Amino acid sequence: MTKSYHHGNLREALVKAAIPVLRNKGIVGLSLRELATSLGVSHGAPYRHFRNKAALLEAIATTGFEALRDICRQAATDFPQDPRRQLYEAGIGYVFYVSQNTEIADLMFRPTLPNREHCKALQHAANEAISSLTAIIEGGKRAGVFIQRDTDDLVLTSLSAVHGLSAFITSGLFVGTDATQELITALGERVYATLLQGLEVTAP
């Protein structure tokens, strides 16, 4: 039986269905035609939403940056008076997301997307993710918790720390690729503690 989708629903369904295919078969094994078959729609239906496979990959990468944006925003919401905790929760959330969604992270951070610089939605999502972390850093500076250094430098340093840790985890360096949540959290706390020593204002 052919499934029916409300207007706009098929796009989301295609993105969701593509992620496990990427995980199991990689980019080469991803096919719009096969996704259409799995969803019970015509082979031409996906092309109403994505001009080609590259456009679908861009949409998947966009969801990754949107997830990171939401992680930062949630941390700021949950701990409005504690910039240190905001930064920790945003960072450990980043590490867990990337380590648990390596197929999406590959699209987000590696040059696998042709013409990615021309995808406005992808660029917008990436900018929003960075802006959400920037807001945490700037909030900490206003509160007198973080040092009065260039915000962009502090954001870059923070991102480099958590992204580097995520890369080590997903590649199996320092810990196995089957590392438990407890071990990843412990590593995150160690990196965060060291990072914070460089961010915090020290007493005169």
Disulfide bonds with the S-S distance in Angstrom:
none
